[in-house]
């Protein structure tokens, strides 16, 4: 009798594992993705920029994001103005020779207002701090070439001084040449591993 109960328990466990949805890994498609930022300039305007070199993966299970990680190459910063980009790559800001990457690695997922928030370690300029990244997933869909894709949108704000990017000048009338709060915006497409 005990032997039959054990067999039934093992069979039920195997059946539950077989019917549980499997987690899928998606790779960010940089050709159809942007990693951008916006920061105040001279108190009167926002300057926008982006990074053109980045990689990342997402783990999705049952249409819910479970994990995300990404790496940005800081030398790829692009605001559309070459002298400004050169300054951003210098030790005044990103110091790309010393700190070539910005990384994010999620640790867990929380729900805020019913929406998922990735909480993870964000490392920039050699400093790691916890960052909450609200995300929205779109899809999955099949593209015209037979690949499964999802879309991801995320926005967050951070203070650059918290990461040691403290260079600034004070204006005659008060206020700072460059703001301290940076808004990050990610719009990404990712393809499922194996199709």
N, C-alpha and C positions, 0 to 999 in steps of 0.2 A: 504493500500500500504506500509506504514512504517513497519507494522507488518510482512509482507512477506519479506521485505528487511532484517529485524532483524533475521528472521528465517534462511534465506539463509546464512547470515554472521555466525551465530552460527553453522549451518551445515558444512560450508566450514572450519571453525576453527577446528571442531571435526574431519573432514576428514583429514586435514593436520596433526593433532596430531597422528591419527591412522596410517598414512603412513610414518611418520618420523621414522628413525631407532632408536631403543632403545639402551641406553648405557648398556654395559655388564661389570660386575665386575669379575675380575680374581684374584685368590689367588696364590701367589708364591709357587711353589713346591720345597722345600729345597733339596729334594733328587736328583733333576735334575738341580740344580742351583749353581752358585758360586759367591761369593763376594770377590774379590781379590784386592791386592794392590802391588805396587812396589816402592822401595825407594833406593836411592844411598847409598852405604856403602864404606867408605874409598876412595871415589872419583873414584875408579877403577871398581866398580861392582854394579849391582842392586840386592838387596835381595827382594824376593817375598814372600808374605804371603797371608793368607785368613782368613775369619771369618766363623766358622762352624755353628753358630746359628743365624738365622735371620728370619724375617717374613715380608710380604709385600702384598699390593694389588694394582691392576691397574684397571683403568676404561677406557674402549675402546668403542668408538662409530664410526660406519661406517669405520672400519679398521684404525682409528686414535686414538692415546692415548690422553686422556683428563686429567687424574689425576694419580698420583702415590704416595704411601707412604710406608715407610719401617722402620724397627727397627732392629738394629744389637746389639747383646749381646757382649760387649767388652771383657768379660772374655773368649770368644771363639776364640780369636786371635791365629793363628797357622802358624808358619813359618817353622815347621819341626825340630826345635832345642829347646828342653825344657828349657835350661837356658835363651836363648834369649826371649822365650815367657813369662817366669816368670818376666824378666825385663820389657817387654812391658806391662804387667799387673800392674806393680808397679807404685808408684807416679812419677817415672822418666818419664813415658809416659802416658798410658791411665788412670791410677789410677782407676781401675775397681771397687774398693769398693765405691769410691765417685761418679764415673760417669759410671754406669753400662750399658748405652746404647748410641748408635749413631743413630740419626734419620734423615729422610728426608721426607718432606711433600711438594709436589708441590703446587704452587699458580696459575700458568698459563702456557700455552704452547705457545712458539714462533716458528717461522720458520726461519731457517738459511740455505741458499742454497737449499731450498725446503725440508730440513729435519727437523723433530720436535726436539725441545729443551725444556725439562722440566725445568722451573725456580721455585725454591722453597727454603724453609728454611732447611738448613743443620745444625744440632746441634751435636757438638762433644766436649767433655771435658768441658761441661757447657757453651760453646760459640755458638751462633746462627748467621750464616751469610748466605746471599743469594748465591746459587750455581746454575749454568747453567749446565744441564746434557743432552748432545746430546744423543738421543736414536734411535734405529732402531727396528721396530717390524717385526716379521716373523709370517706367518700364518694369520688366524687361520686354524687349522687342527683338524680332529677327530683322537684320538689315538685308538689303538686296543681294548680298554675297553669302547669305546663310549663317552669319555669325550672330550670336546672341549678345545684345548690348543693353546697358543700363545707363541712365543719366544721373548725375549727382550735382546738387547745388548746395553750397555752404557759404555762410558769412559769419565773421567774427571780428571783434575789435580787441586790440591789445595796445599797451603802452610801450613804445620802443625803448624808453629809458630803463624799463624793467629788464631789458636784455643787453644793457650796456651801450646802446646806440644813443649817446647823450649829446653829441655835437649840436651846437645851436648858436645863434646870435640873437640879441635882443634889439628890437626896433626902437628908434628914437621915441616914437609915440607909445611905446609899450607893446607887449605881445612878442611872439617869437617868429623868426623867419620860417622855421619848419615846425609844424605841430608835433605833439608827442603821441597823440592817439592815431593809430593806423587801422584802417578798415581793410580786412582781407576778404576777397570774394573769389570763390572757386566755382567754375562751371565746367563739368567734365563729362566725357563719355568714356565708358570702359567696356572691354570685350571679355566675354567669358572664356576661361581657359578650356581648350579643347573644342571650341565652337559655341 
